[in-house]
Amino acid sequence: MPTMAPIPPQDQDPPGVDFAELRELALALPAVEEGVSYGTPAFRVKGRFLLRLREDGETLAVRIPMEERDVLLQMDPDVYFLTDHYRPYPSILVRLARVRRGQLADLLELAWRAQAPKRLVAAFDTAAARE
């Protein structure tokens, strides 16, 4: 499966994203549905987990490929981090107060591409190529 390039900070965006912005970005991706996971707001694509807001209300848990995770952790540790619980899983934790909107949008697309059915990703890419 092809992966996206690492996601650098978007200098033009101020740091900090609230839940309303997160929700808008997540629901802009095809077939993303809002729900609940572990009692907190969560998003899935065709039933497959993408991300959830953690209990602190300030941190996201996002499912991404391990190889992408390792790059992000090294590139921007002020934004991306792990706890021991998440270390063995293909997930990364994101500080909403420090992530930039463009950076989060790119991360959500990366997560979406990793979880969405291949046909849905292909249709998304075809539509984007036409624009």
N, CA, C and O of each residue as an XYZ file, in Angstrom:
524
protein
N       0.841     -1.172      0.000
C       0.000      0.000      0.000
C       0.889      1.238      0.000
O       1.804      1.320      0.819
N       0.654      2.207     -0.890
C       1.468      3.403     -0.902
C       1.174      4.249      0.324
O       0.039      4.317      0.798
N       2.217      4.891      0.827
C       2.037      5.771      1.970
C       2.321      7.201      1.539
O       2.950      7.452      0.511
N       1.846      8.115      2.343
C       2.062      9.522      2.059
C       3.406      9.935      2.642
O       3.964      9.249      3.498
N       3.913     11.061      2.169
C       5.139     11.610      2.725
C       4.866     12.101      4.141
O       3.720     12.405      4.472
N       5.889     12.186      4.980
C       5.689     12.724      6.319
C       5.031     14.100      6.271
O       5.140     14.831      5.287
N       4.357     14.422      7.346
C       3.539     15.626      7.404
C       4.271     16.716      8.173
O       4.292     16.688      9.404
N       4.871     17.678      7.476
C       5.560     18.754      8.186
C       4.548     19.770      8.720
O       3.430     19.857      8.212
N       4.934     20.536      9.739
C       4.037     21.586     10.218
C       3.735     22.586      9.101
O       4.595     22.893      8.276
N       2.531     23.073      9.091
C       2.125     24.083      8.113
C       2.305     25.449      8.761
O       1.469     25.867      9.562
N       3.384     26.150      8.427
C       3.727     27.396      9.107
C       2.659     28.468      9.005
O       2.576     29.337      9.874
N       1.836     28.427      7.961
C       0.812     29.448      7.805
C      -0.366     29.245      8.753
O      -1.128     30.184      8.985
N      -0.535     28.060      9.299
C      -1.625     27.778     10.236
C      -1.153     28.026     11.660
O      -0.059     27.593     12.023
N      -1.946     28.710     12.474
C      -1.565     28.837     13.880
C      -1.748     27.496     14.587
O      -2.607     26.705     14.196
N      -0.951     27.231     15.623
C      -1.139     25.973     16.340
C      -2.454     25.971     17.107
O      -2.936     27.010     17.560
N      -3.012     24.787     17.239
C      -4.234     24.610     18.004
C      -5.443     24.347     17.138
O      -5.780     25.145     16.263
N      -6.095     23.225     17.383
C      -7.310     22.829     16.670
C      -8.324     22.415     17.725
O      -7.999     21.650     18.633
N      -9.547     22.913     17.611
C     -10.576     22.500     18.561
C     -11.384     21.339     17.984
O     -11.195     20.952     16.831
N     -12.286     20.789     18.798
C     -13.033     19.615     18.357
C     -13.907     19.915     17.145
O     -14.056     19.061     16.271
N     -14.481     21.098     17.076
C     -15.327     21.445     15.934
C     -14.521     21.409     14.634
O     -15.015     20.927     13.614
N     -13.304     21.908     14.663
C     -12.444     21.866     13.471
C     -12.055     20.429     13.140
O     -12.071     20.030     11.976
N     -11.708     19.662     14.153
C     -11.382     18.255     13.954
C     -12.554     17.531     13.303
O     -12.375     16.790     12.336
N     -13.725     17.743     13.825
C     -14.937     17.104     13.303
C     -15.147     17.477     11.835
O     -15.439     16.614     11.007
N     -14.998     18.753     11.519
C     -15.159     19.223     10.140
C     -14.164     18.532      9.208
O     -14.539     18.088      8.122
N     -12.910     18.438      9.621
C     -11.880     17.795      8.796
C     -12.167     16.310      8.607
O     -12.048     15.790      7.497
N     -12.541     15.635      9.676
C     -12.789     14.189      9.591
C     -13.991     13.891      8.702
O     -13.931     13.003      7.852
N     -15.081     14.630      8.895
C     -16.299     14.347      8.129
C     -16.208     14.793      6.673
O     -17.070     14.445      5.866
N     -15.177     15.558      6.331
C     -14.962     15.955      4.935
C     -14.418     14.790      4.098
O     -14.481     14.832      2.870
N     -13.893     13.770      4.742
C     -13.367     12.609      4.030
C     -14.514     11.653      3.697
O     -15.435     11.495      4.497
N     -14.467     11.020      2.534
C     -15.560     10.140      2.102
C     -15.843      9.000      3.074
O     -14.931      8.345      3.578
N     -17.121      8.783      3.320
C     -17.633      7.647      4.099
C     -17.207      7.645      5.562
O     -17.280      6.610      6.224
N     -16.765      8.785      6.072
C     -16.408      8.867      7.488
C     -17.678      9.093      8.295
O     -18.518      9.925      7.953
N     -17.792      8.332      9.368
C     -18.966      8.401     10.238
C     -18.507      8.748     11.643
O     -17.447      8.314     12.094
N     -19.323      9.537     12.326
C     -19.033      9.904     13.709
C     -19.725      8.932     14.647
O     -20.843      8.492     14.380
N     -19.066      8.600     15.737
C     -19.644      7.700     16.732
C     -18.936      7.877     18.056
O     -18.451      8.961     18.378
N     -18.883      6.808     18.816
C     -18.273      6.824     20.142
C     -17.358      5.611     20.275
O     -17.674      4.525     19.789
N     -16.229      5.808     20.934
C     -15.309      4.724     21.259
C     -14.785      4.982     22.670
O     -14.261      6.058     22.958
N     -14.927      4.005     23.529
C     -14.509      4.145     24.925
C     -15.126      5.383     25.575
O     -14.488      6.042     26.395
N     -16.362      5.695     25.206
C     -17.093      6.798     25.811
C     -16.698      8.175     25.328
O     -17.124      9.175     25.905
N     -15.889      8.249     24.278
C     -15.469      9.549     23.740
C     -15.807      9.618     22.252
O     -15.981      8.584     21.607
N     -15.902     10.838     21.702
C     -16.192     10.968     20.274
C     -15.132     10.258     19.431
O     -13.938     10.310     19.727
N     -15.598      9.600     18.381
C     -14.704      8.838     17.516
C     -15.190      8.924     16.074
O     -16.332      9.301     15.812
N     -14.315      8.572     15.151
C     -14.641      8.579     13.728
C     -14.140      7.289     13.119
O     -13.070      6.785     13.460
N     -14.957      6.760     12.190
C     -14.650      5.513     11.486
C     -14.917      5.729     10.001
O     -15.685      6.609      9.613
N     -14.269      4.912      9.183
C     -14.571      4.880      7.760
C     -15.057      3.465      7.453
O     -14.331      2.491      7.650
N     -16.289      3.367      6.970
C     -16.897      2.069      6.665
C     -16.736      1.097      7.842
O     -16.445     -0.084      7.651
N     -16.927      1.607      9.043
C     -16.862      0.788     10.240
C     -15.474      0.564     10.806
O     -15.341     -0.019     11.881
N     -14.443      1.006     10.118
C     -13.062      0.796     10.575
C     -12.574      2.037     11.326
O     -12.725      3.163     10.850
N     -11.997      1.819     12.487
C     -11.542      2.899     13.362
C     -10.520      3.801     12.685
O      -9.565      3.331     12.067
N     -10.743      5.124     12.815
C      -9.781      6.130     12.357
C      -9.140      6.840     13.535
O      -7.917      6.864     13.676
N      -9.985      7.419     14.381
C      -9.463      8.211     15.482
C     -10.524      8.398     16.550
O     -11.717      8.198     16.321
N     -10.047      8.790     17.731
C     -10.958      9.144     18.807
C     -10.329     10.225     19.660
O      -9.107     10.343     19.748
N     -11.183     11.007     20.284
C     -10.741     11.981     21.262
C     -10.522     11.224     22.566
O     -11.389     10.462     22.993
N      -9.387     11.425     23.192
C      -9.120     10.733     24.455
C      -9.883     11.408     25.587
O     -10.430     12.498     25.418
N      -9.913     10.763     26.718
C     -10.698     11.214     27.858
C     -10.307     12.605     28.350
O     -11.137     13.295     28.941
N      -9.071     13.031     28.123
C      -8.645     14.360     28.576
C      -9.237     15.487     27.736
O      -9.151     16.655     28.116
N      -9.844     15.141     26.585
C     -10.436     16.145     25.707
C      -9.428     16.997     24.960
O      -9.812     17.932     24.256
N      -8.152     16.694     25.099
C      -7.085     17.498     24.498
C      -6.174     16.693     23.577
O      -5.279     17.245     22.937
N      -6.409     15.387     23.517
C      -5.514     14.496     22.785
C      -6.317     13.581     21.877
O      -7.381     13.089     22.253
N      -5.794     13.359     20.674
C      -6.391     12.407     19.739
C      -5.552     11.136     19.705
O      -4.327     11.182     19.819
N      -6.215     10.022     19.552
C      -5.565      8.757     19.221
C      -5.949      8.469     17.777
O      -7.129      8.309     17.465
N      -4.958      8.402     16.898
C      -5.183      8.238     15.460
C      -4.488      6.969     14.990
O      -3.320      6.737     15.303
N      -5.210      6.156     14.241
C      -4.632      4.921     13.699
C      -3.917      5.242     12.390
O      -4.532      5.706     11.431
N      -2.603      4.987     12.364
C      -1.798      5.203     11.164
C      -0.785      4.065     11.045
O      -0.521      3.370     12.026
N      -0.215      3.868      9.853
C       0.805      2.833      9.692
C       2.017      3.090     10.598
O       2.416      4.236     10.804
N       2.587      2.029     11.126
C       3.719      2.136     12.054
C       4.894      2.910     11.456
O       5.514      3.723     12.142
N       5.204      2.662     10.178
C       6.360      3.339      9.583
C       6.141      4.853      9.514
O       7.092      5.619      9.668
N       4.928      5.281      9.288
C       4.616      6.713      9.282
C       4.680      7.266     10.701
O       5.153      8.381     10.925
N       4.205      6.485     11.640
C       4.201      6.908     13.041
C       5.611      7.243     13.509
O       5.836      8.286     14.122
N       6.549      6.363     13.221
C       7.914      6.569     13.689
C       8.529      7.846     13.126
O       9.259      8.547     13.827
N       8.241      8.143     11.884
C       8.751      9.371     11.266
C       8.145     10.598     11.960
O       8.858     11.546     12.286
N       6.841     10.573     12.179
C       6.174     11.713     12.814
C       6.675     11.947     14.232
O       6.867     13.092     14.641
N       6.886     10.882     14.977
C       7.379     11.019     16.349
C       8.736     11.705     16.391
O       9.005     12.504     17.287
N       9.579     11.397     15.436
C      10.906     12.022     15.379
C      10.834     13.446     14.849
O      11.580     14.318     15.295
N       9.943     13.679     13.902
C       9.872     14.973     13.233
C       9.291     16.073     14.119
O       9.771     17.206     14.087
N       8.260     15.752     14.912
C       7.578     16.800     15.666
C       7.077     16.273     17.013
O       5.874     16.085     17.195
N       7.995     16.034     17.961
C       7.597     15.456     19.247
C       6.754     16.388     20.120
O       6.158     15.932     21.097
N       6.690     17.663     19.797
C       5.806     18.567     20.540
C       4.347     18.320     20.190
O       3.456     18.610     20.987
N       4.104     17.785     19.001
C       2.740     17.507     18.536
C       2.388     16.039     18.711
O       1.315     15.714     19.221
N       3.278     15.151     18.296
C       3.013     13.716     18.272
C       3.744     13.016     19.408
O       4.895     13.336     19.704
N       3.077     12.065     20.040
C       3.705     11.317     21.115
C       3.000      9.979     21.296
O       1.986      9.703     20.656
N       3.552      9.156     22.178
C       2.969      7.862     22.524
C       2.979      7.698     24.036
O       3.770      8.328     24.738
N       2.104      6.859     24.518
C       2.194      6.351     25.881
C       2.524      4.866     25.756
O       2.453      4.299     24.666
N       2.882      4.247     26.860
C       3.215      2.827     26.811
C       2.048      1.995     26.265
O       2.260      1.006     25.562
N       0.834      2.397     26.589
C      -0.338      1.658     26.104
C      -0.385      1.609     24.578
O      -0.686      0.559     24.010
N      -0.094      2.724     23.902
C      -0.220      2.798     22.442
C       1.018      2.312     21.698
O       0.963      2.121     20.483
N       2.125      2.108     22.393
C       3.387      1.744     21.730
C       3.264      0.519     20.814
O       3.822      0.555     19.718
N       2.573     -0.559     21.192
C       2.524     -1.723     20.288
C       1.475     -1.620     19.174
O       1.386     -2.516     18.334
N       0.693     -0.561     19.153
C      -0.394     -0.430     18.176
C      -0.028      0.542     17.061
O       0.777      1.449     17.272
N      -0.611      0.362     15.869
C      -0.363      1.301     14.766
C      -1.183      2.579     14.982
O      -2.124      2.870     14.243
N      -0.800      3.319     16.002
C      -1.508      4.546     16.371
C      -0.510      5.587     16.837
O       0.630      5.277     17.184
N      -0.967      6.823     16.836
C      -0.163      7.934     17.332
C      -1.089      8.848     18.123
O      -2.283      8.934     17.834
N      -0.546      9.516     19.103
C      -1.294     10.480     19.885
C      -0.924     11.883     19.408
O       0.232     12.162     19.089
N      -1.929     12.760     19.365
C      -1.757     14.104     18.818
C      -2.268     15.116     19.838
O      -3.390     15.001     20.332
N      -1.436     16.106     20.146
C      -1.839     17.196     21.044
C      -2.613     18.236     20.234
O      -2.037     18.929     19.395
N      -3.915     18.343     20.486
C      -4.750     19.288     19.729
C      -4.290     20.731     19.906
O      -4.410     21.528     18.976
N      -3.777     21.076     21.053
C      -3.340     22.454     21.304
C      -2.104     22.831     20.506
O      -1.810     24.016     20.348
N      -1.372     21.838     19.999
C      -0.118     22.128     19.295
C      -0.139     21.809     17.800
O       0.693     22.314     17.046
N      -1.084     20.976     17.371
C      -1.141     20.616     15.954
C      -1.734     21.773     15.155
O      -2.589     22.505     15.652
N      -1.283     21.931     13.939
C      -1.814     22.959     13.037
C      -2.892     22.327     12.164
O      -2.851     21.129     11.884
N      -3.849     23.134     11.739
C      -4.996     22.618     10.978
C      -4.563     21.850      9.729
O      -5.050     20.745      9.489
N      -3.668     22.411      8.939
C      -3.203     21.726      7.730
C      -2.474     20.435      8.040
O      -2.609     19.445      7.320
N      -1.714     20.448      9.094
C      -0.984     19.266      9.542
C      -1.973     18.174      9.953
O      -1.785     17.007      9.609
N      -3.026     18.547     10.685
C      -4.039     17.579     11.093
C      -4.819     17.058      9.892
O      -5.118     15.866      9.819
N      -5.149     17.930      8.961
C      -5.865     17.492      7.754
C      -5.056     16.433      7.008
O      -5.612     15.431      6.558
N      -3.756     16.647      6.876
C      -2.898     15.674      6.195
C      -2.829     14.362      6.973
O      -2.858     13.284      6.379
N      -2.737     14.451      8.298
C      -2.694     13.248      9.121
C      -3.992     12.460      9.000
O      -3.966     11.234      8.899
N      -5.125     13.153      9.010
C      -6.414     12.467      8.890
C      -6.543     11.793      7.529
O      -7.090     10.694      7.432
N      -6.048     12.439      6.479
C      -6.092     11.787      5.167
C      -5.192     10.551      5.149
O      -5.557      9.531      4.565
N      -4.043     10.631      5.770
C      -3.157      9.469      5.871
C      -3.870      8.326      6.593
O      -3.842      7.185      6.134
N      -4.499      8.632      7.709
C      -5.232      7.613      8.476
C      -6.377      7.044      7.641
O      -6.596      5.833      7.616
N      -7.096      7.923      6.966
C      -8.225      7.506      6.131
C      -7.759      6.567      5.021
O      -8.375      5.527      4.791
N      -6.681      6.925      4.337
C      -6.162      6.093      3.245
C      -5.744      4.709      3.747
O      -5.883      3.720      3.027
N      -5.240      4.639      4.960
C      -4.807      3.356      5.513
C      -5.993      2.474      5.905
O      -5.868      1.249      5.915
N      -7.143      3.075      6.228
C      -8.281      2.314      6.730
C      -9.416      2.153      5.717
O     -10.174      1.187      5.802
N      -9.543      3.050      4.791
C     -10.660      3.010      3.842
C     -10.500      1.850      2.859
O      -9.378      1.449      2.547
N     -11.614      1.313      2.372
C     -11.529      0.287      1.327
C     -10.794      0.824      0.094
O     -10.901      2.004     -0.240
N     -10.059     -0.047     -0.563
C      -9.242      0.364     -1.718
C     -10.073      1.032     -2.807
O      -9.623      1.995     -3.426
N     -11.275      0.530     -3.042
C     -12.120      1.135     -4.084
C     -12.525      2.560     -3.724
O     -12.609      3.424     -4.597
N     -12.772      2.803     -2.454
C     -13.130      4.150     -2.010
C     -11.946      5.103     -2.179
O     -12.123      6.245     -2.605
N     -10.757      4.643     -1.851
C      -9.552      5.459     -2.038
C      -9.333      5.743     -3.520
O      -9.012      6.871     -3.893
N      -9.502      4.736     -4.364
C      -9.333      4.916     -5.807
C     -10.343      5.923     -6.351
O      -9.982      6.773     -7.165
N     -11.595      5.845     -5.919
C     -12.617      6.794     -6.361
C     -12.281      8.207     -5.893
O     -12.485      9.168     -6.635
N     -11.775      8.339     -4.684
C     -11.359      9.641     -4.141
C     -10.228     10.222     -4.982
O     -10.255     11.403     -5.330
N      -9.241      9.405     -5.308
C      -8.108      9.867     -6.106
C      -8.530     10.250     -7.519
O      -8.030     11.226     -8.078
N      -9.448      9.481     -8.094
C      -9.950      9.792     -9.443
C     -10.676     11.122     -9.433
O     -10.476     11.944    -10.327
N     -11.518     11.344     -8.435
C     -12.253     12.617     -8.339
C     -11.301     13.787     -8.115
O     -11.502     14.865     -8.674
N     -10.280     13.585     -7.313
C      -9.308     14.650     -7.050
C      -8.505     14.990     -8.303
O      -8.158     16.151     -8.524
N      -8.207     13.977     -9.125
C      -7.444     14.200    -10.363
C      -8.252     15.008    -11.365
O      -7.679     15.717    -12.192
N      -9.561     14.914    -11.303
C     -10.419     15.654    -12.228
C     -10.538     17.129    -11.869
O     -10.895     17.955    -12.709
N     -10.237     17.449    -10.620
C     -10.382     18.846    -10.166
C      -9.241     19.708    -10.601
O      -9.218     20.901    -10.299
